[in-house]
Amino acid sequence: MRQAILVAPKHIEFKEVAAPKAEDLKEHQILVNIKRIGICGSEIHSYHGLHPATFYPVVQGHEYSAVVVACGSKVTVCKPDDNITARPQLVCGECNPCKRGQYNVCEHLRVQAFQADGCAQDYFVIDDDRVVKLPEGMSLDYGAMVEPAAVGAHASNRTDVKGKNVVVSGAGTIGNLVAQFCKARGAKRVLITDVSDLRLAKARECGIADTLNIIKRPLKEAAKELFGDEGYQVGFEVAGVESSIRSLMETIEKGSDIVVVAVFAKDPALSMFHLGEHELRLIGSMMYRHEDYQTAIDYVSRGIVNLEPLVSNRFAFEEYDDAYKYIDTHRETSMKVIIDLEKKPEANKE
């Protein structure tokens, strides 16, 4: 079977390796045929050697959908021919965070495609406790996007947004999904910001009416006009740049919460004055838990969260490297790029 390995920054190698066999499955394991893989922002950092916790070489892929081929003897969550997705977190189950249910911050956490091999191959074996069955009729593209949707579900639940004004800084795929989940969770008004008019237009397509290009207008001025004397009480940092989080800290209402979702390639210099004197709370958000996957699937299947405008392009498996290059040359226009394992390579790809 085919396998795509990131052996070093900007260097993907393809190998032919033996496929796992159904007869070798343990009782709680599932053999799947991978169909779609999404490329996420963290993997872009890994591709460029900028992710602080990527171990090379590593098999690519952690956002995926697949068809079940075979199940171990004690698997009950799915059956052969079901469409599924699964969490890429490998946890110990024994550390204190795991014992209190916060396995997403397991002391020994390994994430597939970063510290453990991912799913970028034709067949893959998964433990059943990480698997979620996709509803009948949900596309395989959407199935591969449940993972980033779950990031939005988890981040938007790290603080109470109900009835509050919210600013989401960064309108890429994750920022867009965070904003959509904030709306779904009852936020009073949501403003999303970015430097790309196309990303902001995508946000509006997804139902986020209030958008701001911060190159054209500063956040302080726009927030004052939009929220008036109410101000805003929750900020989400999803851009991963210093100016973004500093702007949120400077403009948010005193005593409020800022949830940090993005991976920063370089640690930002923060204003300790605003943090301390304004009694702000900086809250981390790490991936998701199983219930976030279930929430994401529920909201997507019911049309509460809209994924359709977010798919930018699809590439064949053999075009994995081309997909990264496409993202590099279309930074402001690409959203979610998908590797389609059923697609044939094209002779010429933009």
Protein Blocks (a to p, Z undefined) as FASTA:
>chain_A
ZZdddfbghiacddddddddfklpcfkbccdddfbdcddfklmmmmnopafbbccdddeh
jbdcdddfbdcfkbckbcehiacdddfbdcehlamklmnopamlgfkbccehilpccfbd
fbdcddfklpccddehiafklmmmmmmmmmmmmmmmmpcfehpacddehjbfklmmmmmm
mmmnopabdcdddfbfklmmmmmmnopabacdfklocfklmmmmmnmmnopabdcdfkop
aklmmmmmmmmcghiacddfbdcfbdcdddfklmmmnopacdddehiafklmmmmmmmmm
nomacfklmpmbdcdfklmmmmmmmmmmmmmmpccdcddfkbccdfbdZZ
